[in-house]
């Protein structure tokens, strides 16, 4: 029988019972990321979807607090009404996993530490995660962080919990920083560059004073799949540079970027809704890499290593985000889905198997295997929060 707590007290009672019984818990809210991680789901399902709503939104203070299971669509709509955004640009992976759009929760986005193209300017999800209340694996409620960015005392637990996939604590309430939405968005497109040249062009743009908020590279085959006509009809690779802000500022910065990037190749400017649509495609991945039978890798590396990762699997579908520092790579599922050559193609970095069959995710490490010292640290942290090992055991790494 599944457990479905109605509030924080119910949640504490459920976890305390599970800890006493040694009963593992498979924690689910929106279910949009059920296929992300190792496929083992031992024990009893803990459905926390009722821990939603109760929103405290202070637009003037740029702070929002709500239940962790609050659907992302509700939060985005609320922010849109006040011309504000989640600046880390959380991706919508509904199409990626064959689910309805915007089906995730704010707690799920923070728990997976997901961020979109704006990460290069605004940081990761954890950088906007101010505080939370939650329940440890002992069944004890605790709070961490606050309602301001700077937390000068104690450990920064929100940053630790972000990306832990529910293996350290069950978060029931979160506080996040929000930001004003840009009045205008435009993109400068450079056509026909080879990968290494594109990375150089993106580096020039990112190192310029023009406050770039997105830098991506689409090989010709991927660009053809875009729903944006200026991209799909280019007949060449497309290097896209995004600029956001006030109308006057955006126009001036785009003009300067067109001049500087014109030394790399032919340039064009993408305005308004076309620009928004392109960056949504890049953020959500599935429109550009639509083969649902392919294994999908998300590889984070130094930007200059991006082209080498892409070249590690000849014939694979791929594109670059984050100025070359993020590689999305679709490979056949055969064997290890090219895990070997992909993980051998970079030094420092990590590769995550974002989408694959349960069988492949059981055979191949989904998350980058940590070095022995880091693995020991992970086990120690897990033991502090969850000594009985009942919270999403094995979701990220075998045995923890």
N, C-alpha and C positions, 0 to 999 in steps of 0.2 A: 504494500500500500504506500502510495506517495505521501510525502509530507508537504503541506502547504500552509506556512505560517501567515497569519493575518496581520501581524504587527511585529515590532521589535521584541516584545516580550515573548510572543510565540516562537520567534526565531531563536532566542536564547534557550528556551525550553527544549526545542527540537534538537539543537546542536548539543546541549548538555546531555540529553538522553542518548544521542548517537555516540558521544564520547564515552559515556558509561558502558554502553553495550559494545563498543568497538565497531560500530556500524559505519561503513564508508558512505559518504554523501556525494551524489552527483547533482551539482548545483545548476539550476536552469532558471532563466528569467524570460527573455523574449525568444530564446532558442535560435537566434540568427547566426550564432557562431558554434553551433553544436558540432559542425564538421571541421572545426579548426582545433587541431591538437591530436594527440594520440587517441585511438578509437576506444581504449578501455574505459568503460563506465561502470565500475563496480559499485555494489551497494544500492542504497535506496535513493530515489529521486527526491530532491528537495526543491520544490517549485516556489521561488520567491517573487513571482510576478505580482503579488498583491502589494508589495512594498513600493508603491508608486505614488505619484502625485504629491499632495501637500507642498505645493511649490511656494517658495519665498523668493520673489524676484525684485531686485532693487536696481532698476536700469541706471539710475544716476550714479550708483556705486559700482556698476559693472560686475555685479555678483548675483549668482543664482544658486539656490539650494533646493533640493527636491529628493524624493525617494529614488533610490538607485535604479529601480525597475521602471521608471517613467519612460515611455516610448520616445525615441529620438524625434519622431515626427511632431509630437506635441511640443517639445522644447524648441525645435527649429521654427515652428509656426509662431510660438510666443515671442521668440527673439525677432523674427521678421517684422512683427507688428510694431516693434520699437526700433527698427533699423539697426539691429545688433546681430552678432554672429558668435559661434564658437570658432575662435581664430585658428585652432589647430585643424580645422576642416575635416572632421571625421568622415571617412569614406562610407558609402552605402554599398555593402557587399551582398545585398539581396539577390541581384541577378547572378552574381558570382556563384552563389550556392543554390540557385534555383528557387529562391523564396520571394515573397512580396517585397517591394521597395520600402525603405525606411522602417523595417521591422525590428531593428535593434533597439537597445536601451542605452541610456547615458552611462549606467554602471558597466554595461558590456563594453562600450567604447573605451572607458577608462581602464577596465580590467585587462583589456587586450593592448592598451597603449597605442591605439591606432591614430594615425594622422595622415592628412592628405598632402597635396603639392605645396601648401603654404608652410610646411614644416621648416623649410630652409630659411624662412624669415621669422616665423612666430614660435618655433619650437614644437616639441611633441605634446601629446595629450597630457602627460604627467606635469608639464610645465604650467598647465592651466588648472590643475587639480589642487584646490586650496585646502580642503579638509573633508573629513568623513566621520560617520559613526558606523560601527560594524561589530561583528561577533567573532571572537577567536575560536579556534578548534576546541577550546575548553568549555565553550558555551558562555563565555564572559563578554559582556558588552564593553566597548571602549571607544574613545573618541581621539582623533588626531588632527593636527593642523588647525585651521581657523578660517576666517573670512577675509584675510589679507594675504598678499603674495609672500611677504617676508615672515618666516616663522623662526624666531631667533633662539628658541629653547628646545632641547630634546632632538630626537631623530626626526627626519622628514619622512614620516610614515606614508603620506600620500604618494610620494615618488617611489617608495618601496612596493606598495600595493599595486600601483599602476603597472600593468604588464604581467602580473602574477597569475592571471587567469583563474582567480578564485581559489588558489591553493594555499593562501596564507590566512585569509579572513573572508567572511561574507559581509560585504558592504551593504548597509541598508539605507544610507542617506549620504548624499554627496554635496559638496559646495564647489562650484567652478567659477573661474573668471571668464567674463564675456567681453567682447570688444565691439566698437561701432563698425557697422558695415561700410564698405567703400561705396562712394557715390558712383564711381565709374570704374570699369574694368576694360582694359584693352590688351592685346597681345601683339608683339612683333614676331613675325614668322620669317625664318631664313630657310631657303630651299636648297636641296641637293647636296648637303654636306655628308661626308663620311663620318662614322661614329667618333673617331678621335678628334676630328676637326670640329664636330658639333660640341664635344665636351669643352674644347678650348673656347669656342664662342660663348657657351653658357658661363664658363668661368669669367670671361671678360665682362659679361653682363652682371654677374653676381658681385664682382669686385668693383663695379662702377658705383658712382654716387646716386644711381637712379632708383634705388629701393625696389628691386625686383622681388616679386612674391611668388614666382613660379618659373621653373626652367626644365623643359622636357624635350626629349628627342624621339620622334617616331620614324622608324625606317619606312621606306616607300610602301611595302606590303601592308604594314599596320596603318599608315596614314590613309590608305584607300578605304579602310573600314569606318572612318570617321563619318558622323552625320553632318559635319560642317563642310559645306561645299568647297570652300577655299583650301581646305586640307585634303579632302578626298580627291579633289580634282587637280591637285598639284602635279601629279605624275612624277614625284620625287620625294625624297625624305623631307621631313619638316622638323625644324628646330623651333620650339615655341618659347617665348619669353613673356611672362605676364607682369603687368604693371597695374596697380590699384591706387585709388585715392580720389581727390577732387578732380573735376573735369579739366580745369586749367592745368593743374599739376600733371595729370596723366598725359595730356596732349604734349606738353613740353618734354616730359621724360621719354615718351615714345619717339618723338622726333630725334632726340639725342641718341637713343638706342639704334634707330634706323641708320643714322649716320655712322656710328661706330661699328655696327654689325654688318653694314654694307660692304665692308672689306672682306667678309667671309663668303658672301654669295648674294643672290637675289633676295630682296626683302619685300615684305608686304605687311600691312597692318590689319588686324582683326578687331572689329569693334563690338561693343555691347553684347547682345544675346549670343552671337556666334562665339565670342570669346568665353562667355560663361559656360556654354554648352561644351566647348572643347575641354575646358579644365574639369568639368564634371565627368567627362569620359575618361580622362587621365586619372582622376581621383578614384573612380569606381572600377576601372580595369576591364570589366567584362565586355563593354562595347568594343574594345580594341583587341581583346584576346578571347574571342567568343567560343572556341572549341571546348565544349564541356567535357569531352572525353580526355583532354590533356591534363597532366599534372601541372600545377601552377606554383612557381617558386617566387618568393619575394626576397631579394638579396640586397643587403645593405653593406656598402663598401666605400672606400675612398673614391671620390668621383673619377679620378684618372684610371681606376681599375674597372669601371663599368663596362667599357667596350670589351675587355678581356673576358669578363664573365659572360657577356652575350656571345662571344666567339667560342666559348667552351663547348657548346652543343651545336655543331654545324646544322643548319637547316631549321633550327628552332625559331618559334615566334617570340619576339621580345620588344620591349621599349624601355627607355630610360626616363626617370624622374629625378627630382632633387639635384639637378645639375649634373647628373651622371652617377650620383651616389646611391640611387635605388634602381635596381634592375628587376623588371617583371619578366619572367621567362616561362613559356609554356613548352613542355616536353612530353613525348610519349610516355605512357605509364610502364612500358616494358622494363624488366629488370628492376633497377633502383631509380628509374626515372631520371637518370643522369646525375644522381646525387654526388657520385664520386668526382666526375670532372668539374661539376659546378663548385663543390666545396674545395677542390684543389686549385681553383682558378684565382683565388684571392688569398692574401695574407691575413690582415686584420679585417674582420667583418663577420657577418652571420647570414646564413641562408635559412629561410623558413618555408616549409612545404605548406602553402596556404590552402591548396585544394587537391585532393587525391582520394582514391577509393580507400575504404577502411583497411583492406588488405595491405595496400602500399604503406599507409600510415603506421601499420603495425610492424612493418619490416624495416622502414627507413626512419631515422630520427627526424621528427617534424621540426623541432627547434635545434639550433646549432648546438652540438654537444659541447658542454663547457670543459675547460681545462680542469685537471684534477683538483687544484686548489680552489677554483671557483665552485666546483661541484661540492666540495666539502663545506664551503661557506653556505651554499644553497641549502644543504641538509641541516646545517646548524640553525639557519634562520627559520626554516620550516619547523624544526623541533620547538623553537621558542613560541611560535604562533599556534602550532597545531601538533602537540606532542603525540597524540594518538594516530596522526596521519589519516584523518577522516575526510578532509576537505579536498574534493576533486583529486584523489590520489592517482598518480600516473598521467594526469592530463598533459603535463609538459615534458616530464622526464620519467623514465622507468624508476620505480621505487620511491619516488617522493611526490 
